[in-house]
Amino acid sequence: MSEFLVPPASKRDIQKLALMVRQRFGLENIAFFPVVEMIEVALPAFDSEFNFEIIEDSEFGQDAANYNPQLNLMRIRQSVYDGACNGNGRDRFTLAHELGHYFMHRNVDLAMSRIDSTYNVPAYRKSEWQANTFAAALLMPMHIICDMRPEEIAKACGTSLSAASIAYTQKKK
């Protein structure tokens, strides 16, 4: 997984974008975001240039999934796709993370912006932090999880208990 320098985005701005995506597709008040259907049906209808491929695990390398903005192509490891289809919270988060790259980084030239691990870059300028923040906001929006405990968040939103616990802690701040 490569880390890229991207235009700055605050957590609040990313949360607003995730809510706008939910609103655009009429899903703002639905707890269980249909991430697989978004990739299979909604995005191709919304963006005729968008494509996705399911790749056999043995042919995919290290990543669980990735998004290439130059090709407007999301590539997903077969086991991750299958897991997301079966409601696995970690795999659903992975796909939501790639949606984050799609919505935030598809018009960013990443070719010259790889971050050297020795370079100190604030999180809000890092592609992976932004995509993770988007995934959490898309799957577990604050207005839906406001009165829920971690176990309830994980069940209602289809996430891992670990991700739900982080969202629970952050909503209390």
Disulfide bonds with the S-S distance in Angstrom:
none
